[in-house]
Amino acid sequence: MFSKEDIRIEEKAKALPVVKPPTPFRYYIRADKCTGCLLCVKACQGKALSGEFKKPHVIDQEKCTRCGTCFDVCKIKAVLRLPLE
């Protein structure tokens, strides 16, 4: 038999997401080029992007962490990267 002292409860550690440091840029989506594929929305660490499928997306600058992931994943280069002023 096991006693209470013999039983130990362990919690599984949760993996933390890798957070990219901010870049010296601000990111914008060109509505005339965005196809609404949702790649950037799904990849955004800060949940700063919004939009519907097949409609241009928008970046909320207040939520944007400036990590550049949206720029990296956009296959059609609809995300602009402009230097911070």
Secondary structure, DSSP 8 states (H G I E B T S, - for coil): ---GGG-----------------SEEEEE-TTT-----HHHHH-TT--EE--TTS--EE-TTT-----HHHHH-TT--EEEEE--
